[in-house]
Amino acid sequence: MDEPLDLLAIGLTTIDITVHPVASLPEGEGGQLVETIALSPAGTAGGTALVARALGLEVAIASAVGADPQGQLARSMFDAVGVDTRLLETDRDRPTSTTVLPIRPNGDRPNWHMMGASIFAPVTDAVVAASRRAASVHWAAVGFPGVAGHGASLLRDARANGAFTSCDLIAPTEAAQADLDDLLPHIDLFMPSIVEVRALAGTEDPVEGARRFIARGAGGCLVKMGAKGALLVLPDGQIHAPAHRIDPVDTTSCGDSLCAGFLAARRRGMDTAAALRFAVAVAAQVALGVGTLGRLGGFDGTLAFVRDTPTMEKFR
């Protein structure tokens, strides 16, 4: 396992079962016909890995699934597109993390989630070794018990070997807040949503929130702002990329896909502003369809989408 990697994604991996559209639940034992039911690997690590691979990167996923049909499906779907699964452990004591998402006609996405193997996956020697040969390491295991105390050392070691380190999280919990104190000094780019910024930084201002994460050690902060696009705040300035004018269908994996889009564009040599625009376009294409990949058109298709699809107004 000594081949170079463009991206190593570490953390939450789920199987998403997405149903669209669901206006209401049938009463009693009634049924409804729907347009789409999609199954796809997802999660802050799994979804980012899948999208990054679709954009042409050489990607490995470090996580865990259960010894159940969902785990077999996730592994086979990663394998089918060329995501390296040698670091995807099989946990025989826990199920695969699984989410059922009934997407409402207006785009709302309530869910039922079963916690599973991926949040307990340990950092093995093989994962550490893979981080040393990766151009980028995406840490998506903030606050997870399986990696407790090991994230900072892995990221520090990866950076020392030349990797660009990024970080995303599942939810703005107290455990996540505490874990970030250890992780952020070893993170080149923290990638929270605007909701997470408000909860973790205690401010409604995304710029001020991002600067508070930078003060805690992050090299920069990319704030995912949904219909307002994305905001990249660096120590010497800020860049905003507005969202595209689309009618979204399923926004479940937009945050993960935006992370993957930025990392892919950066790996392809784009400058920071162009990479941010590319990332927003990746998320927009994902939102146009159901499931983790939505209607993503690959790297060249995304370049065309950036060129041809109008954007909204800048937020400031």
Sine and cosine of phi, psi and omega as CSV:
sin_phi,cos_phi,sin_psi,cos_psi,sin_omega,cos_omega
0.00,0.00,0.86,0.51,-0.04,-1.00
-0.90,-0.44,0.22,0.98,0.02,-1.00
-0.95,0.32,0.58,-0.81,0.04,-1.00
-0.92,0.39,0.52,-0.85,0.01,-1.00
-0.87,-0.50,0.62,-0.78,0.18,-0.98
-0.97,0.23,-0.61,0.79,-0.09,-1.00
-0.52,-0.85,0.73,-0.69,0.20,-0.98
-0.91,-0.42,0.87,-0.49,0.02,-1.00
-0.96,-0.28,0.80,-0.60,-0.10,-0.99
-0.84,-0.54,0.82,-0.57,0.10,-1.00
0.67,-0.74,-0.60,-0.80,-0.16,-0.99
-0.89,0.47,0.80,-0.60,0.11,-0.99
-0.75,-0.66,0.82,-0.58,-0.03,-1.00
-0.78,-0.63,0.20,-0.98,0.33,-0.94
-0.96,-0.28,0.83,-0.56,0.08,-1.00
-0.99,-0.13,0.74,-0.67,0.13,-0.99
-0.93,-0.37,0.97,-0.26,-0.15,-0.99
-0.95,-0.31,0.77,-0.64,-0.03,-1.00
-0.87,-0.49,0.78,-0.63,-0.05,-1.00
-0.57,-0.82,0.69,-0.73,-0.18,0.98
-1.00,-0.05,0.45,-0.89,0.03,-1.00
-0.82,-0.57,0.98,-0.20,0.01,-1.00
-0.98,0.20,-0.54,0.84,0.00,-1.00
-0.29,-0.96,0.30,-0.95,0.08,-1.00
-0.99,0.12,0.66,-0.75,0.05,-1.00
-0.87,0.49,0.57,-0.82,0.04,-1.00
-0.98,0.19,0.53,-0.85,0.03,-1.00
0.83,0.56,-0.81,-0.58,0.02,-1.00
-0.95,-0.30,0.42,0.91,0.02,-1.00
-0.95,0.32,0.17,-0.99,-0.02,-1.00
-0.72,-0.70,0.23,-0.97,0.06,-1.00
-0.64,-0.77,0.52,-0.85,0.18,-0.98
-1.00,0.01,0.65,-0.76,0.05,-1.00
-0.81,-0.59,0.25,-0.97,-0.04,-1.00
-0.98,0.20,-0.63,0.77,-0.16,-0.99
-0.59,-0.81,0.69,-0.72,0.26,-0.97
-0.79,-0.61,0.88,-0.47,-0.08,-1.00
-0.86,-0.51,0.63,-0.77,0.11,-0.99
-0.90,-0.44,0.75,-0.66,-0.02,-1.00
-0.38,-0.92,0.55,-0.84,0.17,-0.99
-0.88,0.48,0.61,-0.80,-0.06,-1.00
-0.45,-0.89,-0.20,-0.98,-0.02,-1.00
0.97,-0.25,0.26,-0.96,-0.08,-1.00
-0.90,0.44,-0.44,0.90,0.14,-0.99
-0.99,-0.12,-0.78,0.63,-0.07,-1.00
-0.89,0.46,-0.70,0.71,0.01,-1.00
-0.92,0.39,-0.66,0.75,0.03,-1.00
-0.88,0.47,-0.66,0.75,0.01,-1.00
-0.89,0.45,-0.71,0.71,-0.04,-1.00
-0.90,0.44,-0.70,0.71,-0.01,-1.00
-0.93,0.37,-0.67,0.74,0.01,-1.00
-0.88,0.48,-0.61,0.79,0.05,-1.00
-0.91,0.41,-0.65,0.76,0.04,-1.00
-0.89,0.45,-0.40,0.92,0.04,-1.00
-1.00,-0.01,0.07,1.00,0.15,-0.99
0.98,-0.21,0.06,1.00,0.00,-1.00
-0.99,0.15,0.44,-0.90,0.18,-0.98
-1.00,0.09,0.90,-0.44,-0.23,-0.97
-0.78,-0.62,0.61,-0.79,0.17,-0.99
-0.83,-0.56,0.57,-0.82,0.05,-1.00
-0.94,-0.34,0.79,-0.61,0.06,-1.00
-0.92,-0.40,0.95,-0.30,-0.09,-1.00
-0.22,-0.98,-0.39,-0.92,0.04,-1.00
-0.49,-0.87,0.52,-0.85,0.14,-0.99
-0.79,-0.62,0.23,-0.97,0.05,-1.00
-1.00,0.09,0.15,-0.99,0.08,-1.00
-1.00,0.02,0.84,0.54,-0.09,-1.00
-0.73,-0.69,0.13,-0.99,-0.02,-1.00
-0.85,0.53,-0.59,0.81,0.03,-1.00
-0.89,0.46,-0.65,0.76,0.02,-1.00
-0.91,0.41,-0.66,0.75,0.05,-1.00
-0.88,0.47,-0.63,0.77,0.00,-1.00
-0.92,0.39,-0.72,0.69,0.00,-1.00
-0.86,0.52,-0.73,0.68,-0.01,-1.00
-0.88,0.47,-0.70,0.72,-0.04,-1.00
-0.92,0.39,-0.57,0.82,0.01,-1.00
-0.95,0.30,-0.61,0.79,0.13,-0.99
-0.89,0.46,-0.74,0.67,-0.03,-1.00
-0.86,0.51,-0.62,0.78,-0.07,-1.00
-0.89,0.46,-0.50,0.87,-0.03,-1.00
-0.97,-0.22,-0.02,1.00,0.09,-1.00
0.99,-0.10,0.25,0.97,0.16,-0.99
-0.96,0.27,0.76,-0.65,-0.01,-1.00
-0.95,0.31,0.87,-0.48,-0.06,-1.00
-0.95,-0.31,0.27,0.96,-0.04,-1.00
-0.92,0.38,-0.31,0.95,0.05,-1.00
-0.98,-0.22,0.17,0.99,0.07,-1.00
-1.00,-0.03,0.99,-0.17,-0.09,-1.00
-0.96,0.27,0.40,-0.92,0.16,-0.99
-0.95,-0.30,0.90,-0.43,-0.01,-1.00
-0.99,-0.12,0.93,-0.36,-0.08,-1.00
-0.99,0.12,-0.05,1.00,0.00,-1.00
-0.97,-0.23,-0.17,0.99,-0.07,-1.00
-0.72,-0.70,0.44,-0.90,0.06,-1.00
-0.98,0.19,0.20,-0.98,0.14,-0.99
-0.96,0.29,0.71,-0.70,0.10,-0.99
-0.84,0.54,0.80,-0.59,-0.12,-0.99
-0.67,-0.74,0.66,-0.76,0.01,-1.00
-0.78,-0.63,0.72,-0.69,0.12,-0.99
-0.95,-0.30,0.81,-0.59,-0.10,-0.99
-0.83,-0.56,0.97,-0.22,0.14,-0.99
-1.00,0.09,0.96,-0.29,-0.08,-1.00
-1.00,0.08,0.85,-0.53,-0.02,-1.00
-0.97,0.25,0.36,-0.93,-0.01,-1.00
-0.84,0.55,-0.49,0.87,0.01,-1.00
-1.00,0.08,0.05,1.00,0.03,-1.00
0.99,-0.12,-0.19,0.98,0.07,-1.00
-0.85,0.53,0.54,-0.84,-0.10,-1.00
-0.67,-0.74,0.96,0.28,0.16,-0.99
-0.90,0.44,0.28,-0.96,-0.04,-1.00
-0.44,-0.90,0.35,-0.94,0.22,-0.98
-0.90,-0.43,0.81,-0.59,-0.04,-1.00
-0.83,-0.55,0.70,-0.71,0.11,-0.99
-0.94,-0.34,0.91,-0.41,0.05,-1.00
-0.91,0.41,0.56,-0.83,-0.07,-1.00
-0.48,-0.88,-0.49,-0.87,-0.26,-0.97
-0.88,0.48,-0.55,0.83,-0.19,-0.98
-0.91,0.42,-0.49,0.87,-0.03,-1.00
-0.98,0.22,-0.17,0.99,0.03,-1.00
-0.96,-0.28,0.04,1.00,-0.04,-1.00
-0.91,0.42,0.77,-0.64,-0.03,-1.00
-0.99,0.12,0.28,-0.96,0.19,-0.98
-1.00,0.05,0.96,-0.28,-0.02,-1.00
-1.00,0.01,0.18,-0.98,0.07,-1.00
-0.86,0.50,-0.57,0.82,0.01,-1.00
-0.92,0.40,-0.60,0.80,0.05,-1.00
-0.91,0.41,-0.68,0.73,0.04,-1.00
-0.87,0.49,-0.69,0.72,0.02,-1.00
-0.89,0.46,-0.65,0.76,0.02,-1.00
-0.90,0.43,-0.58,0.82,0.01,-1.00
-0.90,0.44,-0.41,0.91,-0.02,-1.00
-0.99,0.16,-0.22,0.98,0.02,-1.00
-0.90,-0.43,0.24,0.97,-0.02,-1.00
-0.98,-0.22,0.67,-0.74,0.08,-1.00
-0.94,0.33,-0.53,0.85,0.04,-1.00
-0.70,-0.72,0.62,-0.78,0.10,-0.99
-0.84,-0.55,0.86,-0.51,-0.03,-1.00
-0.96,-0.28,0.93,-0.37,-0.05,-1.00
-1.00,-0.05,0.92,-0.38,-0.04,-1.00
-0.81,-0.59,0.67,0.75,-0.04,-1.00
-0.76,-0.65,0.58,0.81,-0.04,-1.00
-0.91,0.42,0.83,-0.56,0.03,-1.00
0.98,0.20,0.14,0.99,-0.03,-1.00
-0.98,0.18,0.69,-0.72,-0.03,-1.00
-0.92,0.39,-0.50,0.86,-0.05,-1.00
-0.92,0.39,-0.43,0.91,-0.05,-1.00
-0.91,-0.40,0.18,0.98,-0.10,-1.00
-0.79,0.61,0.81,-0.58,0.05,-1.00
0.99,0.11,-0.07,1.00,-0.07,-1.00
-0.95,-0.32,-0.23,0.97,-0.08,-1.00
-0.91,0.42,-0.73,0.69,-0.08,-1.00
-0.88,0.47,-0.69,0.73,-0.02,-1.00
-0.92,0.39,-0.63,0.77,0.04,-1.00
-0.89,0.45,-0.72,0.69,-0.03,-1.00
-0.92,0.38,-0.63,0.77,0.06,-1.00
-0.87,0.49,-0.68,0.73,0.00,-1.00
-0.92,0.39,-0.66,0.75,0.01,-1.00
-0.89,0.46,-0.70,0.72,0.03,-1.00
-0.89,0.45,-0.63,0.78,0.01,-1.00
-0.89,0.46,-0.43,0.90,0.04,-1.00
-1.00,-0.08,0.19,0.98,0.13,-0.99
0.99,-0.12,0.09,1.00,-0.03,-1.00
-0.98,0.22,0.54,-0.84,0.20,-0.98
-1.00,0.03,0.82,-0.57,-0.09,-1.00
-0.95,-0.30,0.70,-0.72,0.04,-1.00
-0.73,-0.69,0.26,-0.97,-0.12,-0.99
-0.51,-0.86,0.67,-0.74,0.10,-1.00
-0.69,-0.72,0.29,-0.96,-0.02,-1.00
-0.67,-0.74,0.25,-0.97,-0.05,-1.00
-1.00,0.09,-0.75,0.66,-0.09,-1.00
-0.45,-0.90,0.50,-0.87,-0.05,-1.00
-0.99,0.14,0.91,0.40,-0.04,-1.00
-1.00,0.05,0.19,-0.98,0.07,-1.00
-0.89,0.45,-0.60,0.80,0.04,-1.00
-0.90,0.44,-0.64,0.77,0.04,-1.00
-0.90,0.43,-0.68,0.73,0.01,-1.00
-0.85,0.53,-0.72,0.70,0.00,-1.00
-0.91,0.41,-0.65,0.76,-0.02,-1.00
-0.90,0.43,-0.59,0.81,-0.01,-1.00
-0.89,0.46,-0.51,0.86,0.05,-1.00
-0.85,0.53,-0.61,0.80,0.02,-1.00
-0.99,0.15,-0.57,0.82,-0.14,-0.99
-0.99,0.14,-0.67,0.74,-0.20,-0.98
-0.84,0.54,-0.58,0.81,0.05,-1.00
-0.89,0.46,-0.19,0.98,-0.01,-1.00
-0.91,-0.42,0.26,0.96,-0.05,-1.00
-0.93,-0.37,0.82,-0.57,0.08,-1.00
-0.96,0.27,-0.59,0.81,-0.04,-1.00
-0.56,-0.83,0.90,-0.43,0.10,-1.00
-1.00,0.02,0.69,-0.73,-0.16,-0.99
-0.81,-0.59,0.90,0.43,0.00,-1.00
-1.00,0.09,0.28,-0.96,0.17,-0.99
-0.99,0.13,0.25,-0.97,0.03,-1.00
-0.88,0.47,-0.57,0.82,0.05,-1.00
-0.90,0.45,-0.66,0.75,0.02,-1.00
-0.93,0.36,-0.58,0.81,0.07,-1.00
-0.87,0.49,-0.73,0.69,0.00,-1.00
-0.86,0.51,-0.68,0.74,-0.06,-1.00
-0.96,0.28,-0.66,0.75,-0.12,-0.99
-1.00,0.02,-0.51,0.86,-0.03,-1.00
-0.98,-0.19,-0.20,0.98,0.08,-1.00
0.93,0.36,0.59,0.81,0.02,-1.00
-0.52,-0.86,0.49,-0.87,0.07,-1.00
-1.00,0.08,-0.23,0.97,-0.06,-1.00
-1.00,0.03,0.92,-0.40,-0.05,-1.00
-0.90,0.43,-0.53,0.85,0.02,-1.00
-0.93,0.37,-0.73,0.68,0.02,-1.00
-0.89,0.45,-0.66,0.75,0.03,-1.00
-0.87,0.49,-0.71,0.71,0.01,-1.00
-0.88,0.48,-0.65,0.76,-0.01,-1.00
-0.92,0.39,-0.48,0.88,0.06,-1.00
-0.93,0.36,-0.57,0.82,0.08,-1.00
-0.94,0.34,-0.60,0.80,0.05,-1.00
-0.90,0.43,-0.63,0.78,0.04,-1.00
-0.90,0.44,-0.42,0.91,0.04,-1.00
-1.00,0.07,-0.01,1.00,0.11,-0.99
0.81,-0.59,-0.29,0.96,-0.03,-1.00
-0.91,0.42,0.59,-0.81,0.05,-1.00
-0.94,0.33,-0.47,0.88,0.03,-1.00
-0.18,-0.98,0.11,-0.99,-0.05,-1.00
-0.62,-0.78,0.83,-0.55,0.07,-1.00
-0.97,-0.26,0.92,-0.38,-0.05,-1.00
-0.99,-0.13,0.86,-0.51,0.02,-1.00
-1.00,0.09,0.88,-0.48,-0.20,-0.98
-0.89,-0.45,0.36,0.93,0.09,-1.00
0.86,0.51,-0.84,-0.54,-0.05,-1.00
-0.93,0.38,-0.15,0.99,0.07,-1.00
-0.99,-0.16,0.15,0.99,0.08,-1.00
1.00,0.06,-0.73,-0.68,-0.04,-1.00
-0.56,-0.83,0.53,-0.85,-0.02,-1.00
-0.83,-0.56,0.82,-0.57,0.05,-1.00
-0.95,-0.32,0.87,-0.49,0.00,-1.00
-0.92,-0.40,0.82,-0.57,0.02,-1.00
-0.87,-0.50,0.25,-0.97,-0.02,-1.00
-0.84,0.54,-0.47,0.88,-0.06,-1.00
-0.96,-0.29,0.20,0.98,0.03,-1.00
0.34,-0.94,-0.16,-0.99,-0.04,-1.00
-0.56,-0.83,0.44,-0.90,0.01,-1.00
-0.70,-0.71,0.69,-0.72,0.08,-1.00
-0.88,-0.47,0.70,-0.71,0.12,-0.99
-0.90,-0.44,0.90,-0.43,-0.04,-1.00
-0.95,0.32,0.40,-0.92,0.05,-1.00
-0.95,0.32,0.36,-0.93,0.05,-1.00
-1.00,0.09,0.43,-0.90,0.03,-1.00
-0.99,0.15,0.99,-0.14,-0.01,-1.00
-0.69,-0.73,0.24,-0.97,0.17,-0.98
-0.96,-0.26,0.99,-0.12,-0.10,-0.99
-0.92,0.39,0.56,-0.83,0.03,-1.00
-0.97,-0.26,-0.78,0.63,-0.07,-1.00
-0.59,-0.81,0.93,-0.37,-0.05,-1.00
-0.99,-0.15,0.22,0.97,-0.12,-0.99
-0.82,0.57,-0.72,0.69,-0.11,-0.99
-0.98,-0.21,0.27,0.96,-0.06,-1.00
-0.90,0.44,-0.66,0.75,0.00,-1.00
-0.89,0.45,-0.72,0.70,0.02,-1.00
-0.90,0.44,-0.63,0.78,-0.02,-1.00
-0.94,0.34,-0.54,0.84,0.06,-1.00
-0.91,0.41,-0.66,0.75,0.08,-1.00
-0.85,0.52,-0.75,0.66,-0.01,-1.00
-0.88,0.47,-0.65,0.76,-0.01,-1.00
-0.89,0.46,-0.69,0.73,0.01,-1.00
-0.90,0.43,-0.70,0.71,-0.01,-1.00
-0.90,0.43,-0.62,0.79,0.03,-1.00
-0.92,0.39,-0.69,0.72,-0.01,-1.00
-0.91,0.42,-0.66,0.75,0.02,-1.00
-0.89,0.46,-0.66,0.75,0.00,-1.00
-0.90,0.43,-0.52,0.85,0.03,-1.00
-0.99,0.16,0.01,1.00,0.11,-0.99
1.00,-0.05,0.18,0.98,0.04,-1.00
-0.93,0.36,0.50,-0.86,0.11,-0.99
-0.95,0.30,0.15,-0.99,-0.16,-0.99
-0.88,0.48,-0.71,0.71,-0.03,-1.00
-0.91,0.42,-0.68,0.73,0.01,-1.00
-0.92,0.40,-0.61,0.79,0.03,-1.00
-0.90,0.44,-0.61,0.79,0.01,-1.00
-0.92,0.38,-0.68,0.74,0.04,-1.00
-0.89,0.46,-0.66,0.75,0.02,-1.00
-0.88,0.48,-0.69,0.72,-0.02,-1.00
-0.88,0.47,-0.67,0.74,0.02,-1.00
-0.90,0.44,-0.60,0.80,0.03,-1.00
-0.93,0.36,-0.59,0.81,0.09,-1.00
-0.87,0.50,-0.74,0.67,-0.01,-1.00
-0.88,0.47,-0.62,0.79,0.00,-1.00
-0.90,0.44,-0.68,0.74,0.01,-1.00
-0.91,0.42,-0.63,0.78,0.05,-1.00
-0.88,0.47,-0.63,0.78,-0.03,-1.00
-0.93,0.37,-0.30,0.95,-0.04,-1.00
-0.98,0.19,-0.18,0.98,0.00,-1.00
-0.71,-0.70,-0.08,-1.00,-0.05,-1.00
-0.97,-0.23,0.71,-0.71,0.03,-1.00
0.98,-0.18,0.04,-1.00,-0.15,-0.99
-0.88,0.47,-0.61,0.79,-0.04,-1.00
-1.00,-0.08,-0.24,0.97,0.02,-1.00
0.76,0.65,-0.84,-0.54,0.06,-1.00
-0.90,-0.44,0.60,0.80,-0.01,-1.00
-0.88,0.48,0.77,-0.63,-0.07,-1.00
-0.99,-0.16,0.33,0.94,-0.03,-1.00
0.98,0.20,-0.07,-1.00,-0.09,-1.00
-0.91,0.41,-0.79,0.62,-0.02,-1.00
-0.91,0.42,-0.61,0.79,0.04,-1.00
-0.89,0.45,-0.56,0.83,0.03,-1.00
-0.94,0.33,-0.62,0.78,0.08,-1.00
-0.85,0.52,-0.66,0.75,0.04,-1.00
-0.92,0.40,-0.62,0.78,0.02,-1.00
-0.89,0.46,-0.68,0.73,0.06,-1.00
-0.85,0.53,-0.69,0.73,-0.06,-1.00
-0.94,0.33,-0.60,0.80,-0.22,-0.97
-0.97,-0.23,-0.23,0.97,-0.13,-0.99
-0.96,-0.27,0.84,-0.54,-0.02,-1.00
-0.89,0.46,0.40,-0.92,0.02,-1.00
-0.91,-0.41,0.25,-0.97,0.10,-1.00
-0.98,0.22,-0.01,-1.00,0.05,-1.00
-0.96,0.27,0.46,-0.89,0.12,-0.99
-0.92,0.40,0.52,-0.85,-0.13,-0.99
-0.98,0.19,-0.30,0.95,0.05,-1.00
-0.36,-0.93,0.00,0.00,0.00,0.00
